[in-house]
Amino acid sequence: MTVFEEFKKFISRGNVLDLAVGVMIGAAFGKIVTSLTENVIMPVIGALMGDLDFSKYFILLGDIPADYTGALTDYTALKAAGVAMLGYGVFITQIINFLIIAAVLFMLVRTINKVIDEMEAKKKEAEVTAEAPAVPTDPQLDTLREILEELRKSGKAPPMA
């Protein structure tokens, strides 16, 4: 088997395709959470705390280039100019992103675990029900049924009405 054939076999496995789909959905979900954090949650936090904009929180570590003409409080422009900075405001935003994603994943896993537990409980209940002894019947009726079955096998059974 050539390397190409082995790779083709590897890629065509279902779990690899499932993983690829999961990664793509995860990336899209990450963008949604980032947008939610940056465009909805952080502005609300900023409004509650007095027009607080986390993206503007940074510490300059290096010198500002002599040819820089932008605002000294513009993190994006300073970063584009190559100024060394600690952008802890952006870091806080990313922590909030992580906490949102972690909470959603926790709720998802928790729900899946509950569903799995319910399915296992129902399966065990079905097994216990299947193992339960049959409902007792009338022994005389059982004997008559056996006799009738024997007569049918031998061809001497009376005609059915």
Biotite code that builds the C-alpha atoms (Angstrom):
import biotite.structure as struc

atoms = struc.array([
    struc.Atom([0.000, 0.000, 0.000], chain_id="A", res_id=1, res_name="MET", atom_name="CA", element="C"),
    struc.Atom([1.450, 3.355, -1.002], chain_id="A", res_id=2, res_name="THR", atom_name="CA", element="C"),
    struc.Atom([1.638, 6.363, 1.280], chain_id="A", res_id=3, res_name="VAL", atom_name="CA", element="C"),
    struc.Atom([-1.077, 8.061, -0.790], chain_id="A", res_id=4, res_name="PHE", atom_name="CA", element="C"),
    struc.Atom([-3.406, 5.059, -0.377], chain_id="A", res_id=5, res_name="GLU", atom_name="CA", element="C"),
    struc.Atom([-2.758, 4.968, 3.371], chain_id="A", res_id=6, res_name="GLU", atom_name="CA", element="C"),
    struc.Atom([-3.433, 8.705, 3.627], chain_id="A", res_id=7, res_name="PHE", atom_name="CA", element="C"),
    struc.Atom([-6.626, 8.322, 1.583], chain_id="A", res_id=8, res_name="LYS", atom_name="CA", element="C"),
    struc.Atom([-7.766, 5.505, 3.898], chain_id="A", res_id=9, res_name="LYS", atom_name="CA", element="C"),
    struc.Atom([-6.948, 7.621, 6.951], chain_id="A", res_id=10, res_name="PHE", atom_name="CA", element="C"),
    struc.Atom([-8.843, 10.665, 5.661], chain_id="A", res_id=11, res_name="ILE", atom_name="CA", element="C"),
    struc.Atom([-11.889, 8.642, 4.607], chain_id="A", res_id=12, res_name="SER", atom_name="CA", element="C"),
    struc.Atom([-12.452, 7.308, 8.118], chain_id="A", res_id=13, res_name="ARG", atom_name="CA", element="C"),
    struc.Atom([-15.537, 8.737, 9.732], chain_id="A", res_id=14, res_name="GLY", atom_name="CA", element="C"),
    struc.Atom([-13.856, 9.946, 12.901], chain_id="A", res_id=15, res_name="ASN", atom_name="CA", element="C"),
    struc.Atom([-11.370, 12.078, 10.951], chain_id="A", res_id=16, res_name="VAL", atom_name="CA", element="C"),
    struc.Atom([-14.193, 13.686, 9.002], chain_id="A", res_id=17, res_name="LEU", atom_name="CA", element="C"),
    struc.Atom([-16.155, 14.239, 12.211], chain_id="A", res_id=18, res_name="ASP", atom_name="CA", element="C"),
    struc.Atom([-13.102, 15.879, 13.767], chain_id="A", res_id=19, res_name="LEU", atom_name="CA", element="C"),
    struc.Atom([-12.660, 18.142, 10.744], chain_id="A", res_id=20, res_name="ALA", atom_name="CA", element="C"),
    struc.Atom([-16.309, 19.213, 10.904], chain_id="A", res_id=21, res_name="VAL", atom_name="CA", element="C"),
    struc.Atom([-15.984, 19.795, 14.654], chain_id="A", res_id=22, res_name="GLY", atom_name="CA", element="C"),
    struc.Atom([-12.920, 21.993, 14.179], chain_id="A", res_id=23, res_name="VAL", atom_name="CA", element="C"),
    struc.Atom([-14.692, 24.067, 11.523], chain_id="A", res_id=24, res_name="MET", atom_name="CA", element="C"),
    struc.Atom([-17.800, 24.483, 13.673], chain_id="A", res_id=25, res_name="ILE", atom_name="CA", element="C"),
    struc.Atom([-15.587, 25.327, 16.645], chain_id="A", res_id=26, res_name="GLY", atom_name="CA", element="C"),
    struc.Atom([-13.797, 28.025, 14.661], chain_id="A", res_id=27, res_name="ALA", atom_name="CA", element="C"),
    struc.Atom([-17.114, 29.529, 13.567], chain_id="A", res_id=28, res_name="ALA", atom_name="CA", element="C"),
    struc.Atom([-18.417, 29.343, 17.142], chain_id="A", res_id=29, res_name="PHE", atom_name="CA", element="C"),
    struc.Atom([-15.230, 31.067, 18.334], chain_id="A", res_id=30, res_name="GLY", atom_name="CA", element="C"),
    struc.Atom([-15.901, 33.955, 15.960], chain_id="A", res_id=31, res_name="LYS", atom_name="CA", element="C"),
    struc.Atom([-19.463, 34.239, 17.238], chain_id="A", res_id=32, res_name="ILE", atom_name="CA", element="C"),
    struc.Atom([-18.261, 34.306, 20.845], chain_id="A", res_id=33, res_name="VAL", atom_name="CA", element="C"),
    struc.Atom([-15.571, 36.868, 19.997], chain_id="A", res_id=34, res_name="THR", atom_name="CA", element="C"),
    struc.Atom([-18.179, 39.073, 18.345], chain_id="A", res_id=35, res_name="SER", atom_name="CA", element="C"),
    struc.Atom([-20.537, 38.604, 21.299], chain_id="A", res_id=36, res_name="LEU", atom_name="CA", element="C"),
    struc.Atom([-17.798, 39.566, 23.730], chain_id="A", res_id=37, res_name="THR", atom_name="CA", element="C"),
    struc.Atom([-16.352, 42.501, 21.803], chain_id="A", res_id=38, res_name="GLU", atom_name="CA", element="C"),
    struc.Atom([-19.605, 43.924, 20.409], chain_id="A", res_id=39, res_name="ASN", atom_name="CA", element="C"),
    struc.Atom([-22.177, 43.148, 23.100], chain_id="A", res_id=40, res_name="VAL", atom_name="CA", element="C"),
    struc.Atom([-20.736, 42.177, 26.492], chain_id="A", res_id=41, res_name="ILE", atom_name="CA", element="C"),
    struc.Atom([-17.718, 44.487, 26.708], chain_id="A", res_id=42, res_name="MET", atom_name="CA", element="C"),
    struc.Atom([-19.676, 47.599, 25.630], chain_id="A", res_id=43, res_name="PRO", atom_name="CA", element="C"),
    struc.Atom([-22.295, 46.819, 28.305], chain_id="A", res_id=44, res_name="VAL", atom_name="CA", element="C"),
    struc.Atom([-19.546, 46.388, 30.908], chain_id="A", res_id=45, res_name="ILE", atom_name="CA", element="C"),
    struc.Atom([-17.983, 49.598, 29.650], chain_id="A", res_id=46, res_name="GLY", atom_name="CA", element="C"),
    struc.Atom([-21.290, 51.474, 29.931], chain_id="A", res_id=47, res_name="ALA", atom_name="CA", element="C"),
    struc.Atom([-21.869, 50.158, 33.454], chain_id="A", res_id=48, res_name="LEU", atom_name="CA", element="C"),
    struc.Atom([-18.369, 51.201, 34.509], chain_id="A", res_id=49, res_name="MET", atom_name="CA", element="C"),
    struc.Atom([-18.414, 54.614, 32.841], chain_id="A", res_id=50, res_name="GLY", atom_name="CA", element="C"),
    struc.Atom([-17.435, 54.261, 29.167], chain_id="A", res_id=51, res_name="ASP", atom_name="CA", element="C"),
    struc.Atom([-14.756, 51.747, 29.968], chain_id="A", res_id=52, res_name="LEU", atom_name="CA", element="C"),
    struc.Atom([-13.065, 50.429, 26.818], chain_id="A", res_id=53, res_name="ASP", atom_name="CA", element="C"),
    struc.Atom([-10.864, 47.460, 27.651], chain_id="A", res_id=54, res_name="PHE", atom_name="CA", element="C"),
    struc.Atom([-9.064, 47.602, 24.322], chain_id="A", res_id=55, res_name="SER", atom_name="CA", element="C"),
    struc.Atom([-7.485, 50.915, 25.380], chain_id="A", res_id=56, res_name="LYS", atom_name="CA", element="C"),
    struc.Atom([-5.833, 49.399, 28.449], chain_id="A", res_id=57, res_name="TYR", atom_name="CA", element="C"),
    struc.Atom([-2.160, 48.811, 27.802], chain_id="A", res_id=58, res_name="PHE", atom_name="CA", element="C"),
    struc.Atom([1.285, 49.516, 29.191], chain_id="A", res_id=59, res_name="ILE", atom_name="CA", element="C"),
    struc.Atom([3.991, 50.930, 26.925], chain_id="A", res_id=60, res_name="LEU", atom_name="CA", element="C"),
    struc.Atom([7.194, 48.925, 27.137], chain_id="A", res_id=61, res_name="LEU", atom_name="CA", element="C"),
    struc.Atom([9.209, 50.620, 24.432], chain_id="A", res_id=62, res_name="GLY", atom_name="CA", element="C"),
    struc.Atom([9.755, 53.969, 22.848], chain_id="A", res_id=63, res_name="ASP", atom_name="CA", element="C"),
    struc.Atom([7.308, 55.439, 20.383], chain_id="A", res_id=64, res_name="ILE", atom_name="CA", element="C"),
    struc.Atom([8.879, 55.933, 16.929], chain_id="A", res_id=65, res_name="PRO", atom_name="CA", element="C"),
    struc.Atom([9.748, 59.532, 16.076], chain_id="A", res_id=66, res_name="ALA", atom_name="CA", element="C"),
    struc.Atom([7.660, 59.411, 12.901], chain_id="A", res_id=67, res_name="ASP", atom_name="CA", element="C"),
    struc.Atom([4.485, 58.245, 14.742], chain_id="A", res_id=68, res_name="TYR", atom_name="CA", element="C"),
    struc.Atom([1.704, 60.793, 14.354], chain_id="A", res_id=69, res_name="THR", atom_name="CA", element="C"),
    struc.Atom([-1.277, 58.947, 15.895], chain_id="A", res_id=70, res_name="GLY", atom_name="CA", element="C"),
    struc.Atom([-2.833, 59.230, 19.331], chain_id="A", res_id=71, res_name="ALA", atom_name="CA", element="C"),
    struc.Atom([-0.811, 57.961, 22.264], chain_id="A", res_id=72, res_name="LEU", atom_name="CA", element="C"),
    struc.Atom([-3.909, 56.209, 23.624], chain_id="A", res_id=73, res_name="THR", atom_name="CA", element="C"),
    struc.Atom([-4.714, 54.264, 20.432], chain_id="A", res_id=74, res_name="ASP", atom_name="CA", element="C"),
    struc.Atom([-3.608, 50.694, 21.103], chain_id="A", res_id=75, res_name="TYR", atom_name="CA", element="C"),
    struc.Atom([-4.246, 49.520, 17.535], chain_id="A", res_id=76, res_name="THR", atom_name="CA", element="C"),
    struc.Atom([-2.282, 52.359, 15.940], chain_id="A", res_id=77, res_name="ALA", atom_name="CA", element="C"),
    struc.Atom([0.608, 51.987, 18.378], chain_id="A", res_id=78, res_name="LEU", atom_name="CA", element="C"),
    struc.Atom([0.697, 48.238, 17.755], chain_id="A", res_id=79, res_name="LYS", atom_name="CA", element="C"),
    struc.Atom([0.716, 48.847, 13.984], chain_id="A", res_id=80, res_name="ALA", atom_name="CA", element="C"),
    struc.Atom([3.629, 51.272, 14.481], chain_id="A", res_id=81, res_name="ALA", atom_name="CA", element="C"),
    struc.Atom([5.603, 48.479, 16.144], chain_id="A", res_id=82, res_name="GLY", atom_name="CA", element="C"),
    struc.Atom([5.610, 49.840, 19.694], chain_id="A", res_id=83, res_name="VAL", atom_name="CA", element="C"),
    struc.Atom([6.245, 47.188, 22.369], chain_id="A", res_id=84, res_name="ALA", atom_name="CA", element="C"),
    struc.Atom([3.231, 47.071, 24.713], chain_id="A", res_id=85, res_name="MET", atom_name="CA", element="C"),
    struc.Atom([1.376, 44.868, 27.167], chain_id="A", res_id=86, res_name="LEU", atom_name="CA", element="C"),
    struc.Atom([-2.232, 44.913, 25.989], chain_id="A", res_id=87, res_name="GLY", atom_name="CA", element="C"),
    struc.Atom([-3.883, 43.704, 29.179], chain_id="A", res_id=88, res_name="TYR", atom_name="CA", element="C"),
    struc.Atom([-7.283, 45.098, 28.142], chain_id="A", res_id=89, res_name="GLY", atom_name="CA", element="C"),
    struc.Atom([-7.352, 42.826, 25.103], chain_id="A", res_id=90, res_name="VAL", atom_name="CA", element="C"),
    struc.Atom([-6.188, 39.999, 27.377], chain_id="A", res_id=91, res_name="PHE", atom_name="CA", element="C"),
    struc.Atom([-9.153, 40.618, 29.722], chain_id="A", res_id=92, res_name="ILE", atom_name="CA", element="C"),
    struc.Atom([-11.466, 40.456, 26.705], chain_id="A", res_id=93, res_name="THR", atom_name="CA", element="C"),
    struc.Atom([-9.934, 37.125, 25.651], chain_id="A", res_id=94, res_name="GLN", atom_name="CA", element="C"),
    struc.Atom([-10.371, 35.747, 29.172], chain_id="A", res_id=95, res_name="ILE", atom_name="CA", element="C"),
    struc.Atom([-14.063, 36.644, 28.993], chain_id="A", res_id=96, res_name="ILE", atom_name="CA", element="C"),
    struc.Atom([-14.229, 34.911, 25.568], chain_id="A", res_id=97, res_name="ASN", atom_name="CA", element="C"),
    struc.Atom([-12.683, 31.790, 27.094], chain_id="A", res_id=98, res_name="PHE", atom_name="CA", element="C"),
    struc.Atom([-15.090, 31.793, 30.046], chain_id="A", res_id=99, res_name="LEU", atom_name="CA", element="C"),
    struc.Atom([-18.087, 32.062, 27.722], chain_id="A", res_id=100, res_name="ILE", atom_name="CA", element="C"),
    struc.Atom([-16.849, 29.191, 25.539], chain_id="A", res_id=101, res_name="ILE", atom_name="CA", element="C"),
    struc.Atom([-16.013, 27.082, 28.607], chain_id="A", res_id=102, res_name="ALA", atom_name="CA", element="C"),
    struc.Atom([-19.487, 27.699, 30.072], chain_id="A", res_id=103, res_name="ALA", atom_name="CA", element="C"),
    struc.Atom([-21.222, 26.750, 26.821], chain_id="A", res_id=104, res_name="VAL", atom_name="CA", element="C"),
    struc.Atom([-19.109, 23.603, 26.440], chain_id="A", res_id=105, res_name="LEU", atom_name="CA", element="C"),
    struc.Atom([-19.763, 22.688, 30.073], chain_id="A", res_id=106, res_name="PHE", atom_name="CA", element="C"),
    struc.Atom([-23.514, 22.999, 29.545], chain_id="A", res_id=107, res_name="MET", atom_name="CA", element="C"),
    struc.Atom([-23.278, 20.965, 26.330], chain_id="A", res_id=108, res_name="LEU", atom_name="CA", element="C"),
    struc.Atom([-21.276, 18.150, 27.957], chain_id="A", res_id=109, res_name="VAL", atom_name="CA", element="C"),
    struc.Atom([-23.539, 18.229, 31.013], chain_id="A", res_id=110, res_name="ARG", atom_name="CA", element="C"),
    struc.Atom([-26.642, 17.864, 28.828], chain_id="A", res_id=111, res_name="THR", atom_name="CA", element="C"),
    struc.Atom([-25.083, 15.059, 26.780], chain_id="A", res_id=112, res_name="ILE", atom_name="CA", element="C"),
    struc.Atom([-24.078, 13.222, 29.962], chain_id="A", res_id=113, res_name="ASN", atom_name="CA", element="C"),
    struc.Atom([-27.642, 13.488, 31.290], chain_id="A", res_id=114, res_name="LYS", atom_name="CA", element="C"),
    struc.Atom([-29.036, 12.082, 28.040], chain_id="A", res_id=115, res_name="VAL", atom_name="CA", element="C"),
    struc.Atom([-26.509, 9.228, 28.092], chain_id="A", res_id=116, res_name="ILE", atom_name="CA", element="C"),
    struc.Atom([-27.338, 8.463, 31.748], chain_id="A", res_id=117, res_name="ASP", atom_name="CA", element="C"),
    struc.Atom([-31.069, 8.375, 30.942], chain_id="A", res_id=118, res_name="GLU", atom_name="CA", element="C"),
    struc.Atom([-30.478, 6.054, 27.983], chain_id="A", res_id=119, res_name="MET", atom_name="CA", element="C"),
    struc.Atom([-28.375, 3.707, 30.119], chain_id="A", res_id=120, res_name="GLU", atom_name="CA", element="C"),
    struc.Atom([-31.034, 3.712, 32.861], chain_id="A", res_id=121, res_name="ALA", atom_name="CA", element="C"),
    struc.Atom([-33.744, 2.845, 30.312], chain_id="A", res_id=122, res_name="LYS", atom_name="CA", element="C"),
    struc.Atom([-31.535, 0.101, 28.869], chain_id="A", res_id=123, res_name="LYS", atom_name="CA", element="C"),
    struc.Atom([-30.977, -1.398, 32.327], chain_id="A", res_id=124, res_name="LYS", atom_name="CA", element="C"),
    struc.Atom([-34.696, -1.153, 33.043], chain_id="A", res_id=125, res_name="GLU", atom_name="CA", element="C"),
    struc.Atom([-35.475, -2.950, 29.778], chain_id="A", res_id=126, res_name="ALA", atom_name="CA", element="C"),
    struc.Atom([-32.957, -5.687, 30.630], chain_id="A", res_id=127, res_name="GLU", atom_name="CA", element="C"),
    struc.Atom([-34.493, -6.143, 34.084], chain_id="A", res_id=128, res_name="VAL", atom_name="CA", element="C"),
    struc.Atom([-37.965, -6.281, 32.549], chain_id="A", res_id=129, res_name="THR", atom_name="CA", element="C"),
    struc.Atom([-36.818, -8.857, 29.989], chain_id="A", res_id=130, res_name="ALA", atom_name="CA", element="C"),
    struc.Atom([-35.299, -11.009, 32.722], chain_id="A", res_id=131, res_name="GLU", atom_name="CA", element="C"),
    struc.Atom([-38.450, -10.904, 34.878], chain_id="A", res_id=132, res_name="ALA", atom_name="CA", element="C"),
    struc.Atom([-40.289, -14.222, 35.101], chain_id="A", res_id=133, res_name="PRO", atom_name="CA", element="C"),
    struc.Atom([-43.252, -14.692, 32.795], chain_id="A", res_id=134, res_name="ALA", atom_name="CA", element="C"),
    struc.Atom([-46.714, -14.101, 34.178], chain_id="A", res_id=135, res_name="VAL", atom_name="CA", element="C"),
    struc.Atom([-48.021, -17.388, 35.585], chain_id="A", res_id=136, res_name="PRO", atom_name="CA", element="C"),
    struc.Atom([-50.809, -18.987, 33.589], chain_id="A", res_id=137, res_name="THR", atom_name="CA", element="C"),
    struc.Atom([-53.358, -21.690, 34.260], chain_id="A", res_id=138, res_name="ASP", atom_name="CA", element="C"),
    struc.Atom([-51.556, -25.088, 34.170], chain_id="A", res_id=139, res_name="PRO", atom_name="CA", element="C"),
    struc.Atom([-54.643, -26.857, 32.752], chain_id="A", res_id=140, res_name="GLN", atom_name="CA", element="C"),
    struc.Atom([-54.832, -24.330, 29.898], chain_id="A", res_id=141, res_name="LEU", atom_name="CA", element="C"),
    struc.Atom([-51.118, -24.792, 29.211], chain_id="A", res_id=142, res_name="ASP", atom_name="CA", element="C"),
    struc.Atom([-51.623, -28.589, 29.034], chain_id="A", res_id=143, res_name="THR", atom_name="CA", element="C"),
    struc.Atom([-54.533, -28.210, 26.616], chain_id="A", res_id=144, res_name="LEU", atom_name="CA", element="C"),
    struc.Atom([-52.417, -25.906, 24.408], chain_id="A", res_id=145, res_name="ARG", atom_name="CA", element="C"),
    struc.Atom([-49.600, -28.466, 24.330], chain_id="A", res_id=146, res_name="GLU", atom_name="CA", element="C"),
    struc.Atom([-52.076, -31.258, 23.389], chain_id="A", res_id=147, res_name="ILE", atom_name="CA", element="C"),
    struc.Atom([-53.565, -29.105, 20.633], chain_id="A", res_id=148, res_name="LEU", atom_name="CA", element="C"),
    struc.Atom([-50.081, -28.330, 19.284], chain_id="A", res_id=149, res_name="GLU", atom_name="CA", element="C"),
    struc.Atom([-49.208, -32.036, 19.212], chain_id="A", res_id=150, res_name="GLU", atom_name="CA", element="C"),
    struc.Atom([-52.446, -32.841, 17.387], chain_id="A", res_id=151, res_name="LEU", atom_name="CA", element="C"),
    struc.Atom([-51.740, -30.147, 14.799], chain_id="A", res_id=152, res_name="ARG", atom_name="CA", element="C"),
    struc.Atom([-48.273, -31.546, 14.194], chain_id="A", res_id=153, res_name="LYS", atom_name="CA", element="C"),
    struc.Atom([-49.682, -35.056, 13.688], chain_id="A", res_id=154, res_name="SER", atom_name="CA", element="C"),
    struc.Atom([-52.497, -33.809, 11.435], chain_id="A", res_id=155, res_name="GLY", atom_name="CA", element="C"),
    struc.Atom([-55.268, -35.075, 13.759], chain_id="A", res_id=156, res_name="LYS", atom_name="CA", element="C"),
    struc.Atom([-56.331, -31.678, 15.109], chain_id="A", res_id=157, res_name="ALA", atom_name="CA", element="C"),
    struc.Atom([-60.018, -30.814, 14.830], chain_id="A", res_id=158, res_name="PRO", atom_name="CA", element="C"),
    struc.Atom([-60.830, -28.127, 12.279], chain_id="A", res_id=159, res_name="PRO", atom_name="CA", element="C"),
    struc.Atom([-60.625, -24.563, 13.594], chain_id="A", res_id=160, res_name="MET", atom_name="CA", element="C"),
    struc.Atom([-63.931, -22.762, 13.879], chain_id="A", res_id=161, res_name="ALA", atom_name="CA", element="C"),
])
